[in-house]
Amino acid sequence: MLSVDLDKIKTITEDIASENYYPSLLSRFEKFDTTLTAKQMHFLYYGKFHQPFYDPSSYYLEREKMYDLIKEKDYKTALEHGKLAFNEDPLDLRTLFGLYLCNQQLLLLKDAENYEFLYYALVGTILQTGSGKNANEAFVVMNTTDEQEIISSIGKKVKKFKTVKRTTDCFKFEKSEDKVLNKIKKLYFNKEIPLMKEQ
C-alpha cells in the first residue's frame, strides 16, 4: 500500500489561501528557503505529481549534459546546463547533486551549500516514507533515478537488482568496510507513483 496520500496533498497544495499553496512552496524552494518544514518538503516532492513539469519518463538532456561536462571537469559550462535542468524540474535529486558538485568545484561555496540543503532535505523526505526493509515498507520515489541517489547518499554499492510485483525495486548491496553501513544489506523502493503517471 502506498504510504503517500496524493489526493490529500493535492487538496492542501491547491488551496491558494494556504501557506502550503504549491506555487508558493516551489518559489521558496527555488530561493533555498531553509525555513521550509519537513511536511512542506513532503508536499513539494510528492505534490509534483500534480504539476505540469512532472514527467518520470522524460530524459533530462540538460542534466545529462551537465554530468558529461563534470566528467570532463568543465564545471563552469556544466553549471550552466545544470541551471537549465533545475528550471525543468527543481526537485530532481540527480540535478541537485550535480549543481552542488559544480558549485563546490568552482568554490562557490554558498551556492554549493544551498543545493546541498535542497538535496538532503528531499533525501530525508523520501526516507521518512518507510523503513526500506521490505516491499510493504519501501521508500516512495517519484523517479527511478532517485533510487540511485538515495543509495549513493548512504554510501552503498549495488550488487544485485530485481523488480518485485512490478511496483517495487529491490537492491542488494556489496559488503562495506563500515560496520554500520554493512548492516544495510538491501533496500526496497516503491515506484508506484511514476508508474501511475506513465499509464
N, C-alpha and C positions, 0 to 999 in steps of 0.2 A: 504493500500500500504506500502511495506517495505521501511523504511527510510534509509536503509544502502545499498550502491551500491557495491555489492560483486564483480562484474566484473571490476569495476574501481579499487577497492582495489587490485585485482589480478594483473592487469596490472602494477600498481605502485610498488607493492612489489616483482614482479618477475624481475624487471629491476636490473640486477647485478651491474650496474654502479651507481645506485641511493643510496642516503643515507637512503632511505626507503626500501632497499632490505630486505626481511623478515628475512633470517638467521642473518643478521647484527643487525636488531632491536631486535630479540629474544635474541641474545647474550648480548646486552646491558641491556635488561630487566632482564635477569638472573643474571647480575652483579649489579643490583639495581641502574642503571644509572638514577639519578634524573634530568638529562637534557633532557630526552625524553619528547617531546611535547605532548599536548593533542591529536593532529592529529596523531602522531605516535602511541600513545596508542590505538587510534581508529583502525589504520591499524593492530596493533598486535592482538587486541581482536577479531575483525571481520575477519581479514586475516587468522586466524587459520582454517577457513572453508576449505581453500585450502591446509592445511598441513596434512601430514600422521598421525600425533598424534591425530587429532580431531575425536572423536567418541562420539557423545552425548548420545548414548545408552549404553555406557560401564559403568560397575560398578567398581569404583576405589577402589580395595581391600586395597591397602596400605593406602589410605586416610581414609577409614573406620576403619582400624586397629589403625591408629593414634587417631581417636576420641574415640574408645573404651578404649585406654590407657589413654587418657586425663580424661575420667570419673573415671578411677582408680587412677588418679593423678600420674601416672608413666610417667612424662613428658620427661625424658631422652630417654626412649625407643620410646615414641610417636614421638619425634623429628626425630628419625632415620627413622621411617616409613613415616613421613611427607616429608622428603627429597626425598625418593623414589617416593612418589606420585608427588612431584614437578618435578622430572625428567620425569614422564609420561606425565604430562600436566602442564607446569609452569603457565598457565593462568586460572587455575581453582580457582574460588573465595573461595570455601569451604576449599581447600587445603591451600591457602594463609593465611586464617584466623586462621586455626589450627596451622600453623607454627608460626604465630605471638603469639598465646597463649602460645605455648610450650616455645618459647624463653623468653617471659616475665616472665613466672613462674620460669624458670631456671636462671633468672636475666642476661640473655644475651641480654642486652638492645639495643645494636647497631643492632644486628640481628633482634630483635623484631621490631625496628623502620624501618628496611629495608623492611620486609614483610608487615608491616602496610602501608608503602608507596605504594607498588605494589597493595595491596588490594584496598585501597581507590582511587588510580588512575584509576583502572578498574571500580570500582563502579561509579566514575564520568563519565567515558566513556559511560556507559550504560545510565545514567541519562540524557546525552546530546542528546539521540536519540528521545526523545519525552517528553511529559508532564506527561504521565501515567494516565491522567484523563479520557480517553475513549479509545475505541478499535482502532480508527484511529490515536491516538497519543500515542500508547502503547510503553513502553520501549522495545527495541530489545535485547533479550538474546541469548546466544549461547548454554546454557544448562538450563533445568528447575530448577536445584539446585541453579542456580544463581538468580532466582526469590526470593528464600528464603533468600539468602544472602543480597539482596537489602532491603528486608523487615526488616531483623534483623538490618541492618546498620542504619536504620532510627528509630529503637526502637519501631516498631509496632508489634502487635499480631493478628494473623489471626482469624477471627470469622467464615467467610464463604468463600468457593471457588467454582468457576464454570468455565468451558471452554466455550468460545464464538466463534462460527463459526470455530471450530477446531484449528485455528491458534493462538488464543488469550486466555490467562488465566486472570481471574478477581478475585482479593482478596478483600474481605470486612473485615474491622478491628474492633477490640474491642475498646470501648471508652478508652481514655487515660487521665491521670491526667494533662498532659502537654497541655496547651491550644493551642499552635502552632501545636503540633502533632495531636491533636484532630480534626483539620481541614482536615487532610488527612483521609477520610472515606473509600476510596477504591483506588486500583491501577490496571492498566492493563499492561500485558506483552505480547509482540509478540514473539511466539516461532516458527515462520515460518522457520527460518534457521535450527534449529535441525531437524525439520520435513522433510525439503528438503534433508538433509544428510541421513536420515534414509530410504528414498524411494529407 
